[in-house]
């Protein structure tokens, strides 16, 4: 059997390198009186998010960031949740707020995302954070999108002028990936559920990003030989023996033979996404410190007047 190990874009390794810098930055912030602290909010049945929350808590501990996981019952009302977020926004001990998905149906997700102060928006999902990406001014971007693009940057491919196809155009993954890539100079085609012939587009691409949620959607025939394939999908599939397995949106076994680089699932985009969340937490704490210092820099003048 051919060994394709050299083609793998190892997300765990990329994340480990990021953890080192984040650890140093978090320690420096703590030293200066600004310890980084995240608060995670889950509402209702937390089962689907449990693994993510555990992962986030584990990595936070590793990089020296405090992590508080809060669980609220299904009966929590939207206004109550907005009140809780408001309390966290004005609490100087909280650097960032994570809203775990899914939320119960009676809670409007977008209103909740909007309620998190942009300085504490470590998930990068506030309209202000999304808007920053459109202006090519990346402060705290949506973690998965930023992570996927960071992974492509570890290949020798030059982003300026690169032909890229993004499959999937959700607000939190596909669209921000497209904007980040355009900001880096790539020529981007965005495909989605209504795209007539996916393969016609994907075969032209030097790099393909796929974020759909359909196992086996991208096959070897849809790739240009040597292209990079960044697989963001996370799908649980059942095996004939009754056990379950997590796979991406690409048919890994066929694609790995044709692609020049490929992310495994798991172990690709996932670990880099969590590392990006932690890096955003450090950025959030730095922003808050800068805003605090700025407000006090003027105090003397105000007092003297
Ligand atoms: P979504 O359901 O919001 O969006 C799916 C997108 O796929 C839509 O743009 C839709 O038009 C498109 N689509 C559907 N069928 C298609 C088809 N046949 N051909 C082309 N496009 C099609 O999903 P999402 O929230 O963006 O998540 C996508 C996937 O990424 C899921 O598997 C999710 O679990 C995964 N995900 C991974 C991470 C991570 O950290 N790795 C984070 C978020 C989401």
Boltz pocket constraint, residues with backbone or C-beta under 6 A from the ligand:
constraints:
  - pocket:
      binder: B
      contacts: [[A, 144], [A, 167], [A, 168], [A, 169], [A, 170], [A, 171], [A, 172], [A, 173], [A, 174], [A, 191], [A, 192], [A, 193], [A, 194], [A, 195], [A, 198], [A, 210], [A, 211], [A, 212], [A, 213], [A, 214], [A, 217], [A, 231], [A, 232], [A, 233], [A, 234], [A, 235], [A, 269], [A, 270], [A, 273]]
      max_distance: 6.0
